[in-house]
């Protein structure tokens, strides 16, 4: 039952999502604080809650796909009603916690995430292969929570750079997953970018979005004005990501190669965020 709880809440993915709250806070303040930890935990709870509700909504489709058929609700080990109860508890707790940290600003962001993910994005996935683009807005919510917790505003140039970076990156991230699991998505009844554009066109489009992601990373580094050593390390990460992206343009590229590109690009994305977070922490404590 404990294992099923972690699966139905997508705990590992939810934890990874919540860490962007922590990084944004450090990038804003150069500090590590209790309010940061509380906000990060609140984001973890809401991510687990909406993920559980998502599995309640999609359990019939999940049952048709090899990758998801063993999820608790899809496999029949957990009832949809139990999933709804878990989701309701987690989302309610997250709302209470984020209100205690940053008030109604946090509650509004969590409500937006809940409505956008479960009421808009989830149904839209069944209708449009391009649902990922509006869905990418969800990736901006966790760093926004961290930034607000730090006492900053979302219209600041630094956060705009962070938000653009998270938003743009999510599109190629998802399309690489489509390349890997397009058969599963088809069995589940989802229209995919693979079917919409064809493999070759999707590879080129994903490459273009990866270049956009790299450009967003350059803008992010420029806005935060890190130390020279951080700029050098970030440049090395960017060059590695750029070179890795060209795998998508090789004539011999096969869909299983998308896994390698996927992990390299994600590592590069995370690398830039970690470097800037460390840089801000050092700058604050040295000054």
Secondary structure, DSSP 8 states (H G I E B T S, - for coil): -HHHHHHHTTHHHHHHHHHHHHHHHHHHHS---HHHHHHHHHHHHHHHHHHHHHHHHHHHHHTTSTTTTTSTTTTTSS-HHHHHHHHHHHHHHHHHHHHHHHTHHHHHHHHHHHIIIIIIIHHHHTT-TTHHHHHTTHHHHHHHHHHHHTT--TTSHHHHHHHHHHHHHHHHHHHHHHHHHHHHHHHTT---HHHHH-HHHHHHHHHHHHHHHHHHHHHHHHHHT--HHHHHHHHHHHHHHHHHHGGGG-TT--GGGHHHHHHHHHHHHHHHHHHHHHHHHHHHHH-
